Amino acid sequence: MNKDNFFDSISTLKGVGPQLSKYLKKRKIEKIKDIILNLPYSETDRSKIVKLNELEVGTICSIKVKVKKLNFPRIRNLPNKIICEDETGNIDIVYFNSREGYLRKLFPLNEWVIISGKINFFNKRYQITNPDYVTSIENQDYVVKNIPKYNLTKGINEKKYRSISEKIISNIPEINDWLDDQFIKKNRLHNWSKAIKNLHLIEKKDNKSNSYRRIVFDEICANFLSLSENRKRIRKRKKAKVFNNQKVEFLIKKLPFRLTNSQKAVLGEIDQDLLSNKRMFRIIQGDVGSGKTIVSLLSIYNVTQSGYQTALMSPTEILAKQHFELSEKIFGNLLEIRFLTGKTEYKERKKILKELKEGKIDLIIGTHSLFQKKIEFNNLGLTVIDEQHKFGVKQRSDLAKKGGNNCDVLLMSATPIPRTMMMSLYGDMDISKINEKPAERKPIQTLSKPEKKINELWPSIKKQIESGNQVFWVCPLIEESSFLDYSSAKKKYEIINKKFPNKVGLIHGALDKEEKEIILNKFLKKEIYILVSTTVIEVGIDFPNANLIIIENANKFGLAQLHQLRGRVGRGEKQGVCILLFKEGLSKNAIKRIKILKNSDDGFFIAEEDLKLRGFGDLIGYQQSGIKNFRFADPLHHEDLFQLAEKYVLEIRDNINEKKYSFLLKLFDKAEIINVEEF
């Protein structure tokens, strides 16, 4: 095998047919390199041969026994049974649905065999049902040892996977390493080929940490290289935008609120990008309710003054509609604004597309469907994407490409990202942060209450409804089961609906996007006053009359997610209240999380604390959003390797086209990003 074979399909391997390929793909194993990178997480100890009088029920044991009798009953549904013995006792080896000829070959009468499997006890006799391994005495070294344990899926057992992986690992060639020997030694790493083999070989207990560090370093490097190249390709030369700052200042003075210093600073950073001859590729990070949208609208106004069109995209129609309504309030007759989604009527859609192509529209607002191929702009100068966490690096490349060389790109995110994760996620972008909230916005009051006191809440809810306010009720996360979570929410909905008839709505994971939007619209129009939900209520949507949110089983949520949920209320003039319900007997960690949330409303601080308490891999919200984009690296535990990789990539980024780096990028599925067409 040579290194080019690493990227061949697993279906090219001997013994891997269509069915096994299907099972492997469930574990995201599609190419040979995926087997190489699928590291064992533990080991199965089969290393000692145990006498039959020493067996322990429930344990995995290896035994050396003599085949005494083969029992193949002719009665349907009865299992085949092989009776074996050693000098200390007897054991039954039981098979269901196995061919007689196969078993006769596997268990030659009066011969000694090695068997390894889980020990059971039935009818006062030891037995092994469908053993993992049966082999001859001559082949016992293959079975009687510690065997690597991999994360597998139903349909693939250890024996089958091992027969594939061991051939590949043992045949990994010595490759020309992309790191030089001095760098490897200085930074306590290993040669790549040695590191991979070492991590798969259970027998070698020594120095696995340095081998693992090497794989982590490579993964971070591949990530940084792809981001660096993406930045190079996007930030090409463009025509500088030309606009009059006095016009936007006049617009700012007419706003019904004052911009914070943080908003003004970010607006200044965007202006510098727009006025430069390099394409802007910037993200605005701002906590819930910090005023990112108004900054983006003011930037849009500046670009339209330069004679360019602009586009603002949101992940959902309801959020896009809110942006459209806000834009009309802010701009009045200053701009030609249109709203376009998949639901726009054919006649109206045709008219909008014609006007867009002719350059008669200044600002188009809609969902991500705005970037369909058939939608043509006359001279798009700025694309603004809200809640961009749904986009990976490749999608960001495609977005930048769509607008042409003169199109600047501005992304917005209300998902606070801890400092340690920033460089690995947005290394191809410039980052602006709005870290103040509008002065007129009151901090949300956060309270905690044991669930057994839930009946004390009904008078408060009644008072809120009588005052014209609305309530979110977020149901507990039972487990990752949409059916169980739905059952829980439905039960809660029925309880609340009895107390407040015809005032309650229900949203759950089984609803499609359109059904969810219908219910959210009803809530927005105050047709219902209480919304029971199993899902995170859409980030970014303003429900100005929602001032109370109740979160059941709050200790089951991550800090960052609780903060996002809390941000759904208190977005109007009235005081917002968040009540965290919890079961008694909380762990110290859970108590600490609730305390942090009650004492702080700073999303960035909360995200940092969440990272420390829960770890990168467990941050609820990040994984679902595609933000957890590492297989081995962890920004919290490998901060030194992130810094080392960043420094290394800065030194070698001009030589990225060398073949050794293309191999590294292909290994971690980053090559597609590097090979995107020129913009």
Secondary structure, DSSP 8 states (H G I E B T S, - for coil): --GGGGGSBGGGSTT--HHHHHHHHHTT--BHHHHHH----EEEE--SB--GGG--TTSEEEEEEEEEEEE---STT--EEEEEEETTEEEEEEESS--HHHHHHHS-TT-EEEEEEE-EEETTEEEEES-SEEEEGGGHHHHSSEEEE----TT--HHHHHHHHHHHHHT------SS-HHHHHHTT---HHHHHHHHH-TT--TTHHHHHHHHHHHHHHHHHHHHHHHHHHHS-B-------HHHHHHHHHTSSS---HHHHHHHHHHHHHHHSSB--EEEEEE-TTS-HHHHHHHHHHHHHHTT-EEEEEESSHHHHHHHHHHHHHHHTTSS-EEEE-TTS-HHHHHHHHHHHHHT--SEEEEEGGGGSTT---SSEEEEEESSGGG--HHHHHHHHHHT-TT-EEEEEE-S---HHHHHHHHTTSEEEEE----TTS---EEEEEEGGGGGGGHHHHHHHHHTT-EEEEE----SS-HHHHHHHHHHHHHHHHHHSTT-EEEE-TTS-HHHHHHHHHHHHTTS-SEEEESS---TT---TTEEEEEETTGGGS-HHHHHHHHTTS--SSS--EEEEEE-SS--HHHHHHHHHHHH---HHHHHHHHHHHH-GGG-TTTTTTT----SS--TTT-HHHHHHHHHHHHHHGGGTTSHHHHHHHHHTT-HHHHT----
